[in-house]
Amino acid sequence: MTQEETEIAIIFKNEKKSITDFFADFSKKYINFKDKNIILDFSSNKEVIIENILLFLSLSEQHRNNGMSFVITVNGIEVDDVPDEIIIVPTLTEAKDIVEMENIERDLGF
């Protein structure tokens, strides 16, 4: 797992592990990033299935309830197939746009 901190979020990329192994590692480290916007970038992972994404459901809900953004980039999964509590987009650029829009909404009190 690699991480890159930008002005708007911390971006985590899964390089070589399975999504389940990544989830296990990320869950252990999550407490250190609970006050930051998070983007999980799985766009370069092939064969990510919806069950892999659903592993992050409770973390996504918790993070969003704490007023922070939690966005996952993944290819090949339809947005309509995942619960509303998880935001998925196909590209990192779109993930960053979502975080910026949510930051603006929070600043405006929405």
SETI-810617 format. One line per 8 residues: number of its first residue (from 1); their letters; for each residue x, y, z negated of N, C-alpha, C. Coordinates in nm, 2 decimals, m for minus. Layout:
<atoms>
NUM) A) X,Y,Z,X,Y,Z,X,Y,Z ~ ... .
</atoms>
This chain:
<atoms>
1) MTQEETEI) 0.08,m0.12,0.00,0.00,0.00,0.00,0.09,0.12,0.00 ~ 0.06,0.21,0.09,0.13,0.34,0.09,0.03,0.45,0.06 ~ 0.08,0.56,0.00,m0.01,0.67,m0.03,0.06,0.80,0.01 ~ m0.02,0.89,0.06,0.02,1.02,0.10,m0.07,1.13,0.04 ~ m0.02,1.22,m0.04,m0.10,1.32,m0.10,m0.11,1.45,0.00 ~ m0.22,1.49,0.03,m0.24,1.61,0.11,m0.31,1.71,0.03 ~ m0.34,1.83,0.09,m0.41,1.93,0.01,m0.55,1.89,m0.03 ~ m0.61,1.81,0.05,m0.75,1.78,0.02,m0.78,1.64,m0.04 .
9) AIIFKNEK) m0.68,1.55,m0.02,m0.71,1.41,m0.07,m0.58,1.33,m0.08 ~ m0.59,1.22,m0.15,m0.48,1.12,m0.14,m0.53,1.01,m0.04 ~ m0.44,0.98,0.05,m0.47,0.89,0.16,m0.39,0.76,0.13 ~ m0.47,0.65,0.11,m0.41,0.52,0.09,m0.42,0.44,0.22 ~ m0.31,0.38,0.26,m0.31,0.29,0.38,m0.27,0.15,0.34 ~ m0.34,0.06,0.40,m0.30,m0.08,0.38,m0.22,m0.12,0.49 ~ m0.09,m0.16,0.46,0.00,m0.20,0.57,0.00,m0.34,0.60 ~ 0.01,m0.43,0.50,0.03,m0.57,0.53,m0.06,m0.67,0.45 .
17) KSITDFFA) m0.12,m0.62,0.35,m0.20,m0.71,0.26,m0.34,m0.73,0.32 ~ m0.40,m0.83,0.27,m0.54,m0.85,0.30,m0.62,m0.74,0.22 ~ m0.74,m0.72,0.27,m0.82,m0.62,0.20,m0.85,m0.66,0.06 ~ m0.87,m0.78,0.03,m0.89,m0.83,m0.11,m0.77,m0.80,m0.20 ~ m0.65,m0.83,m0.15,m0.53,m0.80,m0.22,m0.51,m0.65,m0.24 ~ m0.54,m0.57,m0.14,m0.53,m0.43,m0.15,m0.63,m0.38,m0.26 ~ m0.75,m0.43,m0.26,m0.85,m0.39,m0.36,m0.80,m0.42,m0.50 ~ m0.74,m0.54,m0.52,m0.69,m0.57,m0.65,m0.58,m0.47,m0.70 .
25) DFSKKYIN) m0.49,m0.44,m0.61,m0.39,m0.34,m0.64,m0.44,m0.20,m0.66 ~ m0.53,m0.16,m0.57,m0.59,m0.03,m0.58,m0.67,m0.02,m0.71 ~ m0.75,m0.12,m0.75,m0.83,m0.11,m0.87,m0.75,m0.09,m0.99 ~ m0.63,m0.15,m1.00,m0.54,m0.13,m1.11,m0.48,0.01,m1.12 ~ m0.46,0.07,m1.00,m0.40,0.20,m1.00,m0.51,0.32,m1.00 ~ m0.63,0.28,m0.98,m0.74,0.38,m0.96,m0.74,0.49,m1.07 ~ m0.72,0.45,m1.19,m0.73,0.54,m1.31,m0.64,0.66,m1.29 ~ m0.53,0.64,m1.22,m0.44,0.75,m1.19,m0.49,0.85,m1.09 .
33) FKDKNIIL) m0.59,0.82,m1.01,m0.64,0.90,m0.90,m0.78,0.94,m0.92 ~ m0.84,0.91,m1.03,m0.99,0.93,m1.05,m1.03,1.08,m1.04 ~ m0.93,1.17,m1.05,m0.97,1.32,m1.04,m0.93,1.38,m0.91 ~ m0.90,1.29,m0.81,m0.86,1.34,m0.67,m0.96,1.28,m0.57 ~ m0.97,1.35,m0.46,m1.04,1.30,m0.35,m0.96,1.18,m0.29 ~ m1.03,1.08,m0.25,m0.96,0.96,m0.20,m1.01,0.92,m0.06 ~ m0.91,0.89,0.02,m0.94,0.83,0.15,m0.86,0.70,0.16 ~ m0.94,0.59,0.19,m0.88,0.46,0.21,m0.87,0.44,0.36 .
41) DFSSNKEV) m0.76,0.43,0.42,m0.74,0.42,0.56,m0.72,0.27,0.61 ~ m0.82,0.21,0.66,m0.81,0.07,0.71,m0.83,0.07,0.86 ~ m0.81,0.19,0.92,m0.83,0.20,1.07,m0.73,0.11,1.15 ~ m0.61,0.08,1.09,m0.52,0.00,1.16,m0.53,m0.15,1.13 ~ m0.62,m0.18,1.03,m0.64,m0.32,1.00,m0.74,m0.38,1.10 ~ m0.71,m0.50,1.15,m0.80,m0.57,1.24,m0.88,m0.66,1.16 ~ m1.00,m0.69,1.21,m1.09,m0.79,1.15,m1.14,m0.75,1.01 ~ m1.16,m0.63,0.98,m1.22,m0.59,0.85,m1.37,m0.62,0.86 .
49) IIENILLF) m1.42,m0.69,0.76,m1.56,m0.72,0.76,m1.63,m0.65,0.65 ~ m1.76,m0.64,0.66,m1.84,m0.56,0.57,m1.82,m0.61,0.43 ~ m1.80,m0.74,0.40,m1.78,m0.78,0.27,m1.65,m0.72,0.21 ~ m1.55,m0.70,0.29,m1.43,m0.63,0.24,m1.46,m0.49,0.19 ~ m1.54,m0.42,0.27,m1.58,m0.28,0.23,m1.66,m0.28,0.11 ~ m1.75,m0.38,0.09,m1.84,m0.38,m0.02,m1.76,m0.40,m0.15 ~ m1.64,m0.45,m0.15,m1.56,m0.46,m0.27,m1.54,m0.33,m0.34 ~ m1.54,m0.22,m0.26,m1.52,m0.09,m0.31,m1.65,m0.01,m0.35 .
57) LSLSEQHR) m1.76,m0.08,m0.35,m1.89,m0.02,m0.38,m1.89,0.05,m0.51 ~ m1.86,m0.03,m0.62,m1.86,0.03,m0.75,m1.76,0.15,m0.77 ~ m1.64,0.13,m0.72,m1.55,0.24,m0.73,m1.60,0.37,m0.65 ~ m1.65,0.34,m0.54,m1.71,0.46,m0.46,m1.82,0.53,m0.54 ~ m1.91,0.45,m0.59,m2.02,0.51,m0.67,m1.97,0.59,m0.79 ~ m1.88,0.53,m0.86,m1.82,0.59,m0.98,m1.74,0.72,m0.94 ~ m1.67,0.71,m0.84,m1.59,0.83,m0.79,m1.68,0.94,m0.75 ~ m1.78,0.91,m0.67,m1.87,1.01,m0.62,m1.96,1.07,m0.74 .
65) NNGMSFVI) m1.99,0.99,m0.84,m2.07,1.04,m0.95,m1.98,1.13,m1.04 ~ m1.85,1.12,m1.03,m1.76,1.21,m1.10,m1.73,1.34,m1.02 ~ m1.80,1.35,m0.90,m1.79,1.48,m0.83,m1.67,1.48,m0.73 ~ m1.62,1.37,m0.69,m1.51,1.36,m0.60,m1.55,1.28,m0.48 ~ m1.47,1.30,m0.37,m1.50,1.23,m0.24,m1.43,1.10,m0.24 ~ m1.49,1.00,m0.18,m1.44,0.87,m0.16,m1.48,0.82,m0.02 ~ m1.38,0.82,0.08,m1.42,0.79,0.22,m1.33,0.68,0.26 ~ m1.38,0.59,0.34,m1.31,0.47,0.40,m1.31,0.49,0.55 .
73) TVNGIEVD) m1.19,0.47,0.61,m1.18,0.47,0.76,m1.17,0.32,0.80 ~ m1.26,0.28,0.89,m1.26,0.14,0.93,m1.32,0.14,1.07 ~ m1.27,0.05,1.15,m1.33,0.03,1.29,m1.41,m0.10,1.29 ~ m1.51,m0.10,1.37,m1.59,m0.22,1.39,m1.70,m0.25,1.30 ~ m1.73,m0.15,1.20,m1.84,m0.17,1.11,m1.94,m0.05,1.13 ~ m2.06,m0.08,1.15,m2.16,0.02,1.17,m2.20,0.09,1.04 ~ m2.21,0.22,1.05,m2.24,0.30,0.93,m2.37,0.26,0.87 ~ m2.47,0.22,0.95,m2.60,0.18,0.90,m2.60,0.05,0.83 .
81) DVPDEIII) m2.49,m0.03,0.84,m2.48,m0.16,0.78,m2.43,m0.16,0.64 ~ m2.38,m0.04,0.59,m2.33,m0.03,0.46,m2.42,0.06,0.37 ~ m2.42,0.04,0.24,m2.50,0.12,0.15,m2.46,0.27,0.16 ~ m2.56,0.35,0.13,m2.53,0.50,0.13,m2.42,0.54,0.03 ~ m2.40,0.46,m0.07,m2.30,0.49,m0.17,m2.15,0.48,m0.12 ~ m2.14,0.43,0.00,m2.00,0.42,0.06,m2.01,0.50,0.19 ~ m1.91,0.59,0.21,m1.90,0.66,0.33,m1.79,0.60,0.41 ~ m1.82,0.55,0.53,m1.72,0.50,0.63,m1.73,0.58,0.75 .
89) VPTLTEAK) m1.61,0.60,0.81,m1.59,0.67,0.94,m1.48,0.60,1.02 ~ m1.48,0.61,1.15,m1.38,0.54,1.23,m1.24,0.59,1.23 ~ m1.23,0.72,1.20,m1.09,0.78,1.21,m1.05,0.86,1.09 ~ m0.92,0.88,1.08,m0.87,0.96,0.96,m0.91,1.10,0.97 ~ m0.91,1.15,1.10,m0.96,1.29,1.12,m1.10,1.32,1.07 ~ m1.19,1.22,1.10,m1.33,1.23,1.05,m1.33,1.22,0.90 ~ m1.25,1.14,0.84,m1.25,1.12,0.69,m1.20,1.25,0.63 ~ m1.10,1.32,0.68,m1.06,1.45,0.63,m1.17,1.55,0.64 .
97) DIVEMENI) m1.24,1.55,0.76,m1.35,1.64,0.78,m1.46,1.62,0.67 ~ m1.49,1.50,0.64,m1.59,1.47,0.54,m1.55,1.52,0.41 ~ m1.43,1.50,0.37,m1.38,1.55,0.24,m1.39,1.70,0.24 ~ m1.35,1.77,0.34,m1.35,1.91,0.35,m1.50,1.96,0.34 ~ m1.59,1.90,0.41,m1.73,1.94,0.40,m1.78,1.92,0.26 ~ m1.75,1.81,0.19,m1.80,1.78,0.06,m1.74,1.88,m0.04 ~ m1.61,1.92,m0.02,m1.55,2.02,m0.10,m1.63,2.16,m0.09 ~ m1.66,2.19,0.03,m1.74,2.31,0.05,m1.88,2.30,m0.02 .
105) ERDLGF) m1.94,2.19,0.00,m2.07,2.17,m0.07,m2.06,2.18,m0.22 ~ m1.96,2.12,m0.28,m1.94,2.14,m0.42,m1.91,2.28,m0.46 ~ m1.83,2.35,m0.38,m1.80,2.49,m0.41,m1.93,2.58,m0.41 ~ m2.02,2.54,m0.32,m2.15,2.62,m0.31,m2.25,2.57,m0.41 ~ m2.22,2.46,m0.48,m2.32,2.41,m0.58,m2.42,2.32,m0.53 ~ m2.40,2.26,m0.41,m2.50,2.17,m0.35,m2.49,2.03,m0.41 .
</atoms>
